[in-house]
């Protein structure tokens, strides 16, 4: 899976696996989160968002199951 670097104070990079519908988020803290059942357009929007961290907090975290990798 290709991880895309993003311009953010909290997020390092974001990747998406269309086969599993999982979005991987590498945080600046060193942790990696995996969000399940994410539509591809949501992952694409996270990568291109003006504020990826804010987009993740407002759109992704409250709507998709999460685990740390």
Backbone as CSV, one residue per row, in Angstrom:
resi,resn,N_x,N_y,N_z,CA_x,CA_y,CA_z,C_x,C_y,C_z
1,UNK,0.840,-1.170,0.000,0.000,0.000,0.000,0.890,1.240,0.000
2,UNK,0.509,2.189,-0.812,1.244,3.438,-0.931,0.766,4.421,0.132
3,UNK,1.700,4.956,0.897,1.385,5.968,1.902,1.707,7.334,1.293
4,UNK,0.790,8.282,1.461,0.971,9.629,0.933,1.327,10.580,2.063
5,UNK,2.466,11.273,1.926,2.837,12.280,2.912,1.830,13.417,2.848
6,UNK,1.461,13.958,4.000,0.534,15.078,4.055,1.153,16.218,4.846
7,UNK,0.689,17.416,4.581,1.152,18.603,5.299,0.245,18.788,6.513
8,UNK,0.758,18.413,7.676,-0.048,18.447,8.897,0.873,18.482,10.109
9,UNK,0.374,19.068,11.182,1.149,19.076,12.424,0.964,17.788,13.215
10,UNK,-0.087,17.018,12.904,-0.351,15.796,13.671,-0.250,14.507,12.857
11,UNK,-0.381,14.603,11.539,-0.389,13.423,10.672,0.850,13.419,9.787
12,UNK,1.513,12.276,9.716,2.696,12.128,8.876,2.307,11.682,7.465
13,UNK,1.491,10.606,7.380,1.095,10.097,6.069,-0.201,9.297,6.182
14,UNK,-0.860,9.140,5.023,-2.134,8.432,4.952,-2.085,7.481,3.762
15,UNK,-2.557,6.255,3.983,-2.626,5.269,2.906,-3.988,4.604,2.891
16,UNK,-4.321,3.987,1.766,-5.626,3.344,1.629,-5.476,2.030,0.879
17,UNK,-6.134,0.992,1.389,-6.170,-0.315,0.732,-7.596,-0.554,0.238
18,UNK,-7.836,-0.413,-1.069,-9.198,-0.586,-1.580,-9.730,-2.007,-1.434
19,UNK,-8.857,-2.989,-1.381,-9.297,-4.384,-1.246,-9.948,-4.638,0.115
20,UNK,-9.435,-3.987,1.154,-9.964,-4.187,2.512,-10.772,-2.994,3.009
21,UNK,-10.757,-1.895,2.257,-11.403,-0.633,2.642,-10.856,-0.107,3.966
22,UNK,-9.527,-0.291,4.152,-8.867,0.200,5.355,-8.006,1.415,5.027
23,UNK,-8.108,2.425,5.875,-7.269,3.604,5.752,-6.255,3.580,6.887
24,UNK,-4.993,3.711,6.535,-3.903,3.704,7.502,-3.418,5.138,7.685
25,UNK,-3.290,5.549,8.938,-2.840,6.891,9.254,-1.611,6.791,10.150
26,UNK,-0.479,7.287,9.648,0.749,7.344,10.446,0.796,8.721,11.104
27,UNK,0.748,8.726,12.428,0.741,9.964,13.191,2.166,10.426,13.470
28,UNK,2.337,11.705,13.685,3.653,12.260,14.029,4.172,11.657,15.338
29,UNK,3.261,11.178,16.181,3.647,10.578,17.466,4.357,9.239,17.299
30,UNK,4.272,8.666,16.091,4.892,7.372,15.835,3.899,6.230,15.781
31,UNK,2.667,6.453,16.225,1.632,5.420,16.163,1.008,5.384,14.774
32,UNK,0.434,4.224,14.441,-0.311,4.087,13.194,-1.702,3.589,13.515
33,UNK,-2.703,4.311,13.030,-4.102,3.926,13.197,-4.599,3.285,11.914
34,UNK,-5.490,2.314,12.072,-6.146,1.681,10.932,-7.649,1.844,11.130
35,UNK,-8.281,2.486,10.160,-9.734,2.706,10.189,-10.386,1.766,9.190
36,UNK,-11.457,1.098,9.610,-12.139,0.096,8.788,-13.365,0.669,8.099
37,UNK,-13.760,-0.012,7.020,-14.981,0.335,6.280,-14.978,1.780,5.789
38,UNK,-13.842,2.230,5.297,-13.708,3.603,4.806,-13.893,3.622,3.291
39,UNK,-14.847,4.403,2.791,-14.983,4.534,1.342,-13.749,5.228,0.752
40,UNK,-13.416,4.884,-0.464,-12.212,5.439,-1.094,-12.252,6.965,-1.164
41,UNK,-13.415,7.542,-1.423,-13.492,9.009,-1.536,-13.184,9.697,-0.202
42,UNK,-13.472,9.032,0.906,-13.152,9.596,2.217,-11.635,9.606,2.425
43,UNK,-10.975,8.523,2.044,-9.516,8.455,2.173,-8.839,9.484,1.273
44,UNK,-9.339,9.626,0.059,-8.781,10.610,-0.869,-8.957,12.022,-0.310
45,UNK,-10.117,12.297,0.252,-10.374,13.611,0.830,-9.468,13.890,2.029
46,UNK,-9.155,12.863,2.799,-8.252,13.041,3.945,-6.865,13.461,3.480
47,UNK,-6.400,12.845,2.402,-5.063,13.161,1.875,-5.012,14.583,1.329
48,UNK,-6.076,15.029,0.694,-6.073,16.333,0.030,-6.682,17.452,0.880
49,UNK,-7.128,17.134,2.084,-7.765,18.130,2.942,-6.798,19.254,3.314
50,UNK,-7.361,20.452,3.484,-6.559,21.593,3.921,-5.927,21.288,5.278
51,UNK,-6.683,20.601,6.142,-6.181,20.176,7.449,-6.506,18.695,7.633
52,UNK,-5.575,17.808,7.265,-5.841,16.374,7.398,-6.199,15.956,8.821
53,UNK,-5.553,16.525,9.819,-5.861,16.175,11.208,-7.291,16.527,11.578
54,UNK,-7.735,17.710,11.187,-9.104,18.135,11.468,-10.099,17.254,10.711
55,UNK,-9.808,16.941,9.453,-10.682,16.079,8.659,-10.816,14.711,9.327
56,UNK,-9.700,14.163,9.792,-9.733,12.857,10.457,-10.571,12.916,11.732
57,UNK,-10.394,13.954,12.533,-11.166,14.095,13.773,-12.659,14.239,13.489
58,UNK,-13.007,15.068,12.525,-14.416,15.388,12.300,-15.166,14.378,11.436
59,UNK,-14.503,13.751,10.490,-15.181,12.874,9.538,-14.891,11.393,9.777
60,UNK,-13.644,11.055,10.009,-13.246,9.647,10.030,-13.382,9.008,11.411
61,UNK,-12.820,9.621,12.428,-12.755,8.989,13.744,-14.118,8.657,14.331
62,UNK,-15.098,9.489,14.092,-16.411,9.250,14.693,-17.298,8.316,13.866
63,UNK,-16.867,7.998,12.648,-17.711,7.206,11.748,-17.155,5.839,11.349
64,UNK,-15.907,5.557,11.745,-15.282,4.317,11.301,-14.541,3.625,12.449
65,UNK,-14.707,2.302,12.569,-13.989,1.558,13.614,-12.479,1.756,13.478
66,UNK,-11.789,1.727,14.594,-10.367,2.050,14.649,-9.589,1.042,15.480
67,UNK,-8.367,0.810,15.078,-7.433,0.031,15.888,-6.030,0.566,15.618
68,UNK,-5.123,0.315,16.557,-3.718,0.680,16.344,-3.003,-0.513,15.727
69,UNK,-2.094,-0.222,14.858,-1.310,-1.252,14.163,-0.007,-1.437,14.877
